[in-house]
Amino acid sequence: MYTLPKIERFNQNVLSKYHIYNSVFITLPFDSIDNTGALLPLFTEVCDTGYKKMETPKEIFEFFSKKYLHTDVEADKIDLMFRFIQYIERQIVLFDAIEDAAFPIVNNMEGRGSLRDIKEKSEARGKNEELAEFLENFNVRTVLTAHPTQFYPGPVLGIINDLTEAIRENNLLRIKQLLAQLGKTPFINNEKPNPYDEAVSLIWYLENVFYNTVGDLMHYLETNIAPNNNIKNPIIQLGFWPGGDRDGNPFVTTDITLKVADRLRTSILKCYYFEMRNLKRKLTFSGVDVLVAELENKLYRSVFYSTGEIFITLEEFKTQLNKIKTIIIEQHQSLYVDELEALLIKVNLFGFHFATLDIRQNSKIHDAVFRDIFDFYQNNGSEVFPKNYYELSEAEKCEVLTSLNGNLNPADFKNEMTKSTIESIYAIKKIQEGNGELGANRYIISNNENAVNVLEAYALFRLSNWEDPSVDIVPLFESVDDLQNAHNVMEQLYTNPVYAEHLANRGMKQTIMLGFSDGTKDGGYLMANWSIYQAKENLTAMSRKYGIKVIFFDGRGGPPARGGGKTHKFYASLGPEIENKEIQVTVQGQTISSNFGTLDSCRHNLENLLSAGVTNQVFNKDLNKLSDDDKAIMTHLSELGYQKYLSFKNHDKFIPYLEKMSTLKYYAKTNIGSRPSKRSKSEKLDFKDLRAIPFVGSWSQLKQNVPGFYGVGSALKHFEETGQWEKVQDLYNRSLFFKTLLENSMMSLAKSFFPLTAYMRNDPEFGEFWQNIYDEFLETKRLLLKIAGHKELMENYPDGIASIQIRERIVLPLLTIQQYALLRINELNKEANPDEKLIKVYEKIVMRSLFGNTNASRNSA
């Protein structure tokens, strides 16, 4: 029997099931819901027809109200909007659960990009030795961040998990029960979650998904690919930001950081305990049973005793497990040794830390903290700093910073930021004592502009009585200018004798983080991506020159505009001039639940990232190298795109448009995440302080997705008009990097829907600005279809576009309601005596619809 094409598998296992289970859902008799379930499909059709006729959201909703509600009472319309929102939120969950349940059927789990595929290709091409060497030197690190793009309350997460399982089993009775439960369970957090709440929410994924998936993946590699069944290298590592990411989040305190680290340790010990308890039922033979029972008891006490005391060390745990393994092999015919080895692999991977808690702070905060520390020493008559420190050159400051030592006491400072920054250094030391060095060993400096920023962080450790810190200082380069100068900054550091010695103590490794999100916000889609590519090449060359192994840590979000999209294809496309011994990437919001939310999707995406490294370094080692001519084309394209984006960003209507016509200001009012939507506390919107998530998310809510395409069409058009089209066409056909870049931009276009906001073209203030965006959209779409040779967007990913289209249809009523509410708010504000109470009601509608739109897109912010 032949396997059906992917799109047919999708239609059978996702689309058909959604229609069946949705029909069950909309007929469930919820309290005080009346006929909402019957009205919603009618409203969807009215929206669909209305936008085809170029009607406005207001005209569409008013027509529907008159025809089906038979009332003009505003309270009745508002009541219906809230009920529609409740229904649609749950439809999105239903579709997610169905898609998750069908994941292993729609996707070929043993096909391209899988471990099995790697193994078979390696054997067929005679690359087994190269593959084995690769596995001893390559790492994938997924870093879970708490960026607020999805935050279901715990009960809803539980229902989603149970619903996915019931759908997989086709258990109709259970599905009906869970849909009923879903209909009655609140979706919105009454209070803003704190960073610890966010951490607990994400630790659920560590315990229930990553623990088993990563363990199984490593076990497969050791058993089927590695010689002698022994890989010493921890190929898959996990990182964690909730509780450690202080950048612009005043709610991350030292207590929270320590509490999250304790929770991570307790969680991994709990995983070990339950696995040990299961092994106890199997390892019942003489000489083994007593050792197993002793381990189980010590783990139980470490997890469930409220004192927080740990009754076993990591070394003791490993020693005992290896002792049990030896006895089983020598005396009991290796019975159940496989299960024991699987546990040992996890213990070697996760230790007592589970995931490395990264600490992050902004360089601007460090500058202020350092000035406070400088003043403290000057006031005390200390000679730690020279009196003229702030008059010195950058090179002289670097020399001073690497000579500092001290024993700062956080309690000596009145300024809370200074106090908490110093406390964070002591917190890292404490976490390492309890969870091991991997518990917290990275300090990230966001908005890093120069070598002083890095050495200020290094000096903080030395001033906090930590002479040789077992911590990596990680600069994060974000703006276009900083990316272009990054290699010069790193040369200053590499040639600094004290910092060079620090790197020698850290294994001659330097991790450098590159920010896609703020890069795109600053320079536009093409310039951000090409600047990061060039920065990686320059940083690789500079690092190799000084014998440093550079590791790139990519700050990627969900959508293409923030470095997301087909991520594994990007890593497979990097040529030999970019160091790629490790893939480190941030994963956030709904991208965690969509890419790593189930055992199957987690396995598939981790294997694809691993496969990307193998493809780039073993199979296609020199195939992805860009020639000087290729680079010249990319540079020209990015410059053209940058100029177009810059003129757009500097338009006098740019900020007012976001403030008045988008949902930007509503992000700060939601209870999605703990972080403020901008770094500063000022009332006035400053573009530099605006975070990438509300920026990208606001465009996504408008269905305009500007950061993912603006400037691309204009850049390509120049080559078309100047008779140079064959240059970009040839590059697209040959370069996986360029092709992936444009394919991800196509995804941004596919998720755009301009009829929703077409009414804005008649707006006296913003009509011309809206038309500007729409013209660039049309031009980008035309030229991307031309270069790909397609008639429709994403036609080479039929299942992907099918999923997008269903999701977009589900949220079409939600988008219409949101726009209707925004229009009513603007109308009410223009009245002589605005009805503040009614305005607040419509603002609540905007915020409620914001959640569903974001969750439905899965990678929209």
N, C-alpha and C positions, 0 to 999 in steps of 0.2 A: 504493500500500500504506500503510495507516494505522500510525502508531507506537503500539506497545502501551503501556498505562498503566505508570507507574513500578514499581508493585508486581509486575506481570507480568514486566517486564524484569529486576527483581531476582530473582524466582523462577527464571527461565530461566538467567540468567548468573551468579548467585551461589549460590543454594540448590542447584540441580540439580548444578552443577559441584562444589560442596563434597561432596555425597553421593558423587559418582563418584570424586573424587580421594582422599577420606578412606577409601573402601573399598580403594583401591590402597595407601594408606599403612598401614592397620592389618593388611594381609596381608604386608607386607615382612618378610623373615626376618632380624631383627637378632640379634646375638650375645646369648646368655643372657637373651632376653626371653620365651622359651617362648610361651605363649598369651595374653600381655597384650592384644594387639590384639583377640582374640576375647572376652576377659573384660570389657573396658572398656564396650562397648555394653550388656552385661548389667547392669553396675554402674549405668550411667546410668538404665536402666529401673527398677532396684530403688530408686534414690534418688527418682526421679519418683513411683513408687507409694507409697513410704514416707512422703514428705512429705504426700501427699494423705491418708494415714491418720493424720497428726499424730505420726509416729514421730520419735524423736530421732536425730541423726547416729550416735550410738553403737549404737542398736538397728539402724539401717539397715546399718551396716558389719558388725556382728556376724552379722546374718542372712545377708548376702552371703557372708561368710567360711565359715560353716557349710555353706551350700548349694553353693558353687562351689569353695571351696579345700579343703574336707574336712579342715580342720586347726584346732586351737586354739593352735598354737604362735605366740607373739607375734612372733618374728623373721620368720616367713613372712608374717604380715600386714603388718609394717613393710616388708618387701621389696616386696610387691605395691603398697603405697601409693607408694613411691618410683618404681616402674615406671609406675604410673598417672600420676603427676605429670609424668614425662618425656614420656609420650605426649601428654598434654593440652597441655603447653607448645607442642609442635610442631603440634598441631591448630589452636591459636590462630594460629600463624604461617601455616599453610596457609589458614585462613579470611581472614586479613588480606590475603594475597597475591591470593586470588581476588577479594575485594572491590575491591582496588586495580586489578586488571586490568580489572574490569568497570565501573570508575568512569565512563568517558566514554560507556558504553552506558546505564547506569542513570540517570545525570544528563544532562540536556539541556545540553550545553556552549555552545550558541548561544541558550539560552532566557532566562528571567527572571534578571536580575542579571549577564548577560554583557555584554561590550563591544559586541557586535552589538546587543543589546537596548537599551543606552544610546543608541547611534547612531540606531537606528530611532525610538525614542521622541522623541528630540531633534528629528529631522527632522519627525515627524508633528505635534509640538506647537509648531513654530517656535521652538525654544529653542537653536538652534545657536550663536548668539553668547554666550548665557549659559553654555552648556556649555564653549565655548572659554575664556571668562574663568575658569570654575571650574577647568579643568585647569591654568591658570597659577598657581593659588593654593592647590591642595589637595595633601595628602600622605598616604600610608599608610606607616606604619613598623611592620614586624613585628620584634619583638625576641626572639631565641632565647635561652632561659634553660636552665640545666643542672639545674633542679630535678628531684630524683631520682624520677621516676615511670616511667621506662623506660630501661633501659640494656642493650641487647643487646651482646654482644661483637662486634667488627668482623667476624669470619667469618660470624656469623649474619646481620648486616645485609646482607652480600654475597649470601648464599643467598636472603634475602627478595627482594632486588632481581632476582636471576636467575630466581627462581621466578615472580614477577609477570610477567616477560617471557615465560617459557615458557608460562604459562597463557593469556596474551593471544594467543599463536600456536597454542594447542591442541597443543603439541608433547609428546605423551604420553611418549615415550621420555625426553626431557630432564626432564620433570616427575618421572618415576619415579626418575631418577638423583639429582635434587635432593632429593627426599623421603628417599631412602636416605642422602644426605649429611647432611641435616638430622637424621636419626635418630642419626647417629654423632658429631655435633658438639656439644661442651659448650655449655650455655646460660648458665652462671653464671660470673661473674668470680671467679677464685680470690682476687684481692686487691681491696681497695677502690680504685676509680679515683681518680686525683688530678684537680684542675681542668683540667690540660692534656690529660689523656686525654678528659675530657668535651668540651673544646673541639675536639679533633681529630674526635671522633665527630660533632659538630654541623656542623663545617666541611664534612663530606661532603655534607650537604644544600645548603650554599651552592654548592659546586662543581658538584654533579650535578643539582640541581633549580632553585634560585633563580636562578642565573646565566643559564640559558637562558630560564626562564619570564618573569622580569622584563624581560629584554632583548626578548623577543618581544612582550610586552604593550606596552612603550613604543613599539616599532617599529610596531605596529598602530595605536596612538593617533596617532602622527605621520603615518602614511600615510593613514589613513582618517577621522580626526576633526579633527585640528588644522589650522587655516588655514596655508598656506605650508609645511606639513610641518616645523614647527619648534616644539618645546615646550622652553622654557628651564628649566622647573621640573622637578626630579627627583621625579616623582609617587610612585614607589615607593622607599623607603629601607629598609635593613636595620640592625638593632641586634643586639648580642651581649653576653651576660653572663658566660659561663664565662671564668674568668681575671681578671675585673674585679669580680665580686660578692663583696665581703669580708664582708658582713653575716652574722656568726655562723659564718663559715667560716674557721677558722684555717689551712687548707691553701692559701688564696690568698695567695701571696707576691708581692713586687715582681718577682722573677725570672720567676715564672709569668706575670704580667701582660705583661711585655715579650716573653716567649717566644710567648704567644698572639698578640700584635700582629704579631710577625714572621711567624708562621705564616699569619695572615690576609692579609698583604701577599704572601707567597710564593704563596699559593693563588690570589689573583686574577691575579697575573702569570703563573702557570701556565695559567690559563684563557685569558688573552690570547695566550700563546705557542702553544697548540694551535690556536686560531682563526687566528692569523697563519700557522701552518704550512699549514693548509688553504687559506687565501687564496693562498698562494704558488703552489699548483698551478693557480690560475685566473688570477692577475695576472702573466702571463708576457710581457706586451708591453713594447716598448722604452720606456725612461724610467721605468718603474714597477718592473720586476723587481729592479733594483739597490736601490731604496729599501725594497722589501718584504723582501729578503734581509737588509739591514742591521738592520731592526727585529727580524726573527726572531732574528738572532744576538744582539742586545743583550738581548732577553727571555730567550733560552736561558741566557746567562751569568748573568743576574740570578736565575734560578730554580734552576739546577742546579750553579752553582759554590758550594762549601762555605764560602766566605769571608763570605757574607752581604752582600757589596757589591752595590749596585744600579747598573747600567751605563746607565740611562736615566732621565730625569726624566719626570714626568707631562706637563708642558708640552711637552717635546720629543716625546713619544709622540703627543700630540694634534696638534701642528703637522705632524709627518710624515704622519700619517693624512689630515689635511685637504689636504696637498700632493698626496698620491697621488690623493685624490678629485678634486681640480681637474684633474689631468692626464688622468684617465680620462674625465671629462666633456668636456674640451676637445679631446682628441686620439683618444679610443678609443670614441666613441659610447655613453658611460656603461655600458660592458660590466662586469657584476658590481658596479656601484655600490651596488646594494641591500644586498649582503652586507657591503660596506665600511661603509655607513651603520649597519647593524645592530651592527657592532663599535664604531663611534664612540659610539653610544647607550650601550652598556655601559660604555665607558671614562668617559663623562661621568657615568654613574650611580655606578659603583663606585670610580672613581679608583684609588689604590694602597692603599685601606683595606679594600675589599670590604664590611665591616659596621662600624658604629661601636661600639667597645668601651666600654661604660658602666662607670664605677667607682661602687660603692655601699658605703656604710658606715652603721652605726646611730648615731643621735644620742647614745645613752648612751655609746658608745665615744668619740665626739668630746668629750663632757663630760670624760671621764677624761683624754683626750689633752691637752685644753686646760689642765686643772689641772696636768698635768705640765709643759707649756710655761711656764705662769705661774710655777711653782716654780723652773724653770730660770733664767728671767730674774731673779726675785727673788734667788736665790742668787748670781747674777753681779753684783748691784748695778745691773742695767739698769733704765731708766725706761720701757721699752716699755709695760708695764702699770702702772696706778696700784696702789699697795699695797693699797687697799681695794676692788679690783675685785669680789671675791665678796660684798661688802656692798652693792653698787650695785643700783638698780632695773633692771628689764628694759630700759627705755628708755635708761638711762644706760649699761648694758652694750652696747647696740646702737651707741651713739655711740662708745664706746671701740673696739669691734671694727672699725668702718669707718675708723678712723684709724691702724690698725696697719701697720707695715712692718718687714721683717726679712730675714735671710739665714740661716735655720735650717739646721743640718747634722745629718742623721739620726744620724750617728755620735756626736754629743754626748749621746745619750740611751741609758740602760741599759734602759728599759722597751721590750720588743719591739713592743708595740702602738703606742706613740708613734713609735718608729723607723719601722715599716712604714707608718704613716699619712702621715708626712711624705714618705717615699720614694714613696708613690703619687702625690703631687703632681708630683715630679720625673719620675716615669714618664710621666705624661700629656704633659708637655712634650717628652720624648724621643720618644714615639710620634707626636706631631704633626710633629716634625722628619722622621721617616722615612715616615710614612703620610699626611701631610697633616692639616689641622685636624680633618677628619671621622674620623680614626683613633681619637680619644678626646677628646670635648669636652663630656662631661656627668658631673657628680658628683651622685649621688643620695643624699639623706639619708633613710634609712628611720626610722620611728617619730618623724617630725617633729611637734613639739608647739608650737613658738613661733618667733618671728622670730630669737631668739638662735641657735637650731639652724642656721638658714640662714646667718647672718652669721659664725658660727664657721667654717663651711666656707669661706666667702668669705675670711675673715681668714687661714686656713691658706695660701691661695695667695699672699696679700700677704706673709705671714711667710716664705714660701719663695722670696722674691726674684722674684715674678711680679706686677708692679704692676697691669697691666691684663690679667687672665687671659682667654684666648679659650676660655672654658669656661662652660657653663650650670650653675648650681646648681639642682638639682631637688628640692624638698621632697616627701616621700612621706607623705601623711596617711592613717592606717589605722584608728584606733579611731573609734567613733561620736562621742565628744566632740571629737576632733581634727578630724574632718570638719565638724562643726557650727561650729567656730571658725575654720576655714581661711581664710575671706575676711577676717576681722579680722587674722590673721597677715600675709596678703599686703598689706593696706593699710599696715601698719607698714613693710613693706619698700618698697612703692611710694613712700611719702612720705619715705623715708630718702634724702637727697641723694646720698650716695656710691653706694648700691645702684641708685638711679634712673639715675645716670650709667653704671653697669655695664650696665644693661638697654639704655640708648641705644646703647652699644657693641655690644650683641648684637642689634641690629635691632628693639628694643622688643618682644621676644618673651620670654615667661616660660613654661617648661614646668613643669607641676604633675602629680605622679603620685598616683593614688588607688588604694588597695589593697582590692580586692574580698575577697581571701582572708582577711586578718586582720579586715576589717570584718565578715564573716559570722561568723567565730569569736567576735568580740567581741559583736555585737549581733543575730545571727540573720539569716535570709534576707531578710525584708521590710525590716527596719530598715537593713541594710547597703546594699541596692540603692537604697532611697529616700534615704538619707543622702547617698550619692554623687551621685544625681540633683540633690538640693537644693544640695549643695556646688558642683556644676558651675554651677548657675544663679547662685548667690551670687558665686562666683569670676568668672564671666563678667561680671556686672554691675559688680563691683568693678574688674576689669581694664579694661573699656570706659570706666569713669569716669576712669581715669588714662591712657587712650590706649595701653594695653598689649594686645598680641595674646596671649591665653592659649592654651596648647596643653595638652590633657589627655592624659596617658599612663596608660593603664589597666593595672593589675597583675592580669591575668586568668589563671586557670589553665584546666584542662580541663573540670571539671564545673560545672554550674550553681551549686553551692555556692561556687565560687571565681570566679564571673563568667563562666563559659564557657557552653556551650549554643549557641543560635542567635545568635551574637555580632553578625553583620551586621544582624540585625533590630533589635537595640538601637540601633545607630548610625543606622539609617534612621528610627528613631522619635524622635530628639532634636529638640525644637522650636527655634524661632529664639532662645530665651532662653539657649541653651547654645552656646558657641563650638564649632564643629565643622569648622574649616579643616584639621585634621589628625586622622587616626585613628592612634593609637599604642597598641600592645597587646603584652603579653608572651605568648609561646607556649612551652609547656614539655612535656617528657616525651613521652608517647605522642600528645599533641595535635599535635606537630610531624610525627610519622610519619603520623598519620591525616589531618590537614588539609593538610600540605605535603610529604608524603613522596614523591609522584610528580609528574611534569610536569603531568598532568591535574588532580589534586586541588589542586595548588599554584595553577595557573592559575584554576581554578574559585573557590577561596576568596579569592584576591587580587582577582579581578574582582568578587566579591560585596561585598568591603569597599569597593572603589572605587564600586561601584554604590550602596551604602548612603549614601555621601557625596553622590552625585548626586541620589538620591531625596530626601534631606533638604533639600538646598540649592537644587536646580534645579527638580525636578518637584513636590514637595509642601512648598514652602517654609514655609507657615504652617498646614498641615493638622494637624501634630502638637503644636500648642500646647495645653498643659493649662490649663484655666480655674482660677480661684481655688477654685471648688467641687470640681473634680477633685483639686486639690492637698490640699484639706481632707480628702477621702476617703482619699487615699493616706497622709496624715499620721496619720489615725486608725487605718487598717489597720496601718501600721508600728509605731505605739505599742502597739497590742493584741498584735501579733506579738512585739514586743520584751519586753513584760512576761511573756508566756508563756515565751519563750526564757530570759529572765533567771531566772525561778523554776526552770526546768529546769537551767540552768547552775550555779545556786547550791545545787542539791540536794546533800545530804551524800553521796549515792551516785554523783554524777557522775564525779568523778576516780577513785574506786575501781573503778567499772564499766569505765571505759576501761583502767585498769591491769590488772584481773584477768580481764575477759571479752573484751577485744578484742586485736588484734595490735599495739597501740600500741608496746609496749616492744621489739617485734621489728624495727621499722623501723630503729632505731639499729644493729642487729646485721647488717643486710644489706650486701651489697657493691654496692648499686645506684648510689649517688652519693657524692660526696666530702663533702657537708655533714652535720654532726651533725643529729639530729632535733629538738634544742632548742638555744636560744641559750646558756643557762647550762651550767656544768659540774656543778651540784649534783645529788646523787643523787635528792633529793626532786622529784617532778613538780610544777612550778609552771605553772599554766595560762597565765600571761602569757608565759612563755618558750617554750611549745610552738609549734612551727612549724605552719603551716596544712596542709601536705601530709600529715604523719603523722596530724594531727587528722582531716582530711576522709577520708583514705585508710583509717583504722581503722574509721570508720563504714561505709565502702564495703565493706570486707572482711566486716563483719558483715551486709551487705546490708540495712542500716537507713537509710543516706543521710540521717541526721538534719539536717545543715547545709543541705540543699537543700529542706527542707519544714517543719521544725518551727516552729510558730507561725502558719503560713499558714492551716491549718484553723480554729484558734481565732479568728483575726482575722475570717475570712469568716463564721464561725458567729455572731458577735456581730451582724453586719448582718442575718443571716437571722432571728435570734431577736427583734430589735428592730423588725422590719417595714420594714427599709431595704434589702432585697435588690436592689430595682430600681436603686438607686444604683450598686452594684458591678457589676451586670449591664450597665447602660448604659455604665459606664466601660470594661468589658471589650470591649464591642462597638465602641466608638469609638476607644479608645487603643491604638495599636500597642505603646507602651511597657509598659502594664499587661498586655496580652495576651501579649507575649513573656515578661514576668516570670513569669506563671503557667504558660505552656507549658513553660518551662525547669524549673519546679518539678515539672511532670508527668513530665518525663524522669527526675528524681531518684526519683519514686515508681515509675516503670516499671522502674528498676534495683534496686528493693528487693525482698526476698524473706523475709518474716517466718517462714514455716514452718521455715527453717533454724535459727532461734534460739528457736523457740516453747518449747523445753524450759526456757528461762530463766524462764518465768512461774512455774515451781514451785520456783525457787531461793529458799531462806529469806532470803538477804541481798538479792538483786537482783530478785526476782519482781515486786514492786510497781513498781520503776523501769522494767523491761522493758515492763510493761503500759501504763505512762504513755506510752512512745514509740509503742507499737502503736495505742493509742487515738487519738493525734494523727495517725498515719499514716492510719487509717481515715476520720477526720473530714476530713482534707485531701483524700483521694482522692474521697470522696463529693461534697464541695463544688466541687472542680475539675471533676469530670465534670458537675456541675449547671450551672456557669457557662459551660462550653464547649458544653453540649448534646450530650455524647458518652456512649456506653455503655461504651467502653473507653478507657484511657489512650493518648494519642498517635494516636488513630484518624485524624487529619488528616495524619499522616506515616506511611502504611502501610509504606513501605520502611524507615523509621527504626526502627519498632517491630519489624519482622520481623528486622532485623539484631540488635537488642538481644536478642530472644528466642532466636535461634540461639546467640549468644555466651553468654547465660546458661545455655543447655542444655549447651554445651560445658564450661563451668566448674562445673556442678552437682556432679559427682563431686569436683572439686578443693575446692570449698567444704565438702563433706561431710567430706573427709579432714582439712581444716584444723580444722574444729570438733571432729572426733573426737580429733585430736592435742591440742587445747587442753583438752578434757575429761580426757584421760588425764594431762596434765601436772598439772591440779588434783587429780586422784585420787592421783597419785604423791606430790605435795607434802604431802598430808594423812596419809600413812603414817608410822608411828613412825620407820622408817629409810628415807627416800626413796632410790630408786635413781638417783643423780645421772647415771650413764652413760645410763640409759634416758631420763631427762628430757631430756638433751641431744639424743638422737636425735629425740624428738618435737618439740623446739624447731626442729631442722633441717627437719622436715616442715612446720612452720608457716611458716618463712621461705621455703622453696621454693615452697609453694603461694601465698604472698603475691605473688610475681612474676607468675605466670600469671593470677591473678585481676585484677591491675591492668592488665596488657597487654590482656586480653580486653575490658575495659570501654572502653578507648581514651580515656575522659575521666572517670576515677573518682577522681583525686587531684590 
